[in-house]
Amino acid sequence: MNPIIALLKEHSVSDEKISEVFQALTQNPMMAMSIIGQLGIPAEKLQQLMAMVMQNPGLIKEAVLELGLDFSKVEAAKAQMQPQ
């Protein structure tokens, strides 16, 4: 299991909410951060999660594919985040 998904499940985040987080990541990463902040995960675990993502961005792709979401939307969202 993807470590991001595992960490969310460890904190009793429902499959529906996990899909919502990754759906938001594919469409609007800033909105995803807001959703993640509302999950009730302790700050130290959130820092661990963010460090995991920053050190290995491929984990997001793995999680998106594991959840059966469209990875091309992740690429489009990433392009929007790049400074022009």
C-alpha positions in Angstrom: 0.0 0.0 0.0 1.2 3.5 -0.8 2.7 5.1 2.3 0.5 8.3 1.9 -2.6 6.2 1.9 -1.4 4.1 4.7 -0.7 7.2 6.9 -4.2 8.5 6.2 -5.8 5.1 7.0 -3.7 5.0 10.2 -5.6 8.1 11.3 -9.0 6.6 10.4 -9.5 8.6 7.3 -12.2 7.0 5.2 -11.6 5.6 1.7 -14.1 8.2 0.5 -12.2 11.1 2.1 -8.8 9.7 0.8 -10.3 9.7 -2.8 -11.5 13.2 -2.2 -8.1 14.4 -1.1 -6.4 12.9 -4.2 -9.2 14.1 -6.5 -8.5 17.6 -5.1 -4.8 17.2 -5.6 -5.5 16.4 -9.3 -7.7 19.5 -9.7 -6.6 22.1 -7.2 -3.6 21.4 -5.0 -4.3 24.4 -2.7 -7.8 23.1 -2.0 -6.3 19.7 -1.2 -4.2 21.3 1.5 -7.3 22.7 3.0 -9.0 19.3 3.0 -5.9 17.6 4.5 -5.8 20.2 7.2 -9.4 19.3 8.2 -8.7 15.6 8.6 -7.6 15.9 12.3 -4.2 14.5 11.7 -1.7 15.6 14.3 0.8 18.3 13.2 3.8 16.0 13.5 2.2 13.4 11.2 1.2 16.1 8.7 4.9 17.2 8.7 5.9 13.6 8.1 3.4 13.3 5.3 4.6 16.5 3.6 8.2 15.5 4.0 7.4 12.2 2.4 5.7 13.9 -0.6 8.5 16.5 -1.0 11.3 13.8 -0.9 9.4 11.5 -3.2 6.8 13.2 -5.4 6.3 9.9 -7.2 4.3 8.7 -4.2 1.4 11.0 -5.3 1.4 9.3 -8.7 1.4 5.9 -7.1 -1.5 6.8 -4.8 -3.5 8.3 -7.7 -3.0 5.1 -9.7 -3.8 2.9 -6.7 -7.0 4.8 -6.2 -7.9 4.5 -9.9 -7.9 8.2 -10.6 -6.7 10.0 -13.7 -3.0 10.8 -13.4 -3.0 13.2 -16.4 -5.0 15.6 -14.2 -2.2 15.5 -11.7 0.3 16.5 -14.4 -2.0 19.4 -15.5 -2.3 20.6 -11.9 1.4 20.4 -11.5 1.9 22.5 -14.6 -0.4 25.2 -13.2 1.7 25.4 -10.0 4.9 26.0 -11.9 6.0 29.7 -12.0 5.7 31.2 -15.4 
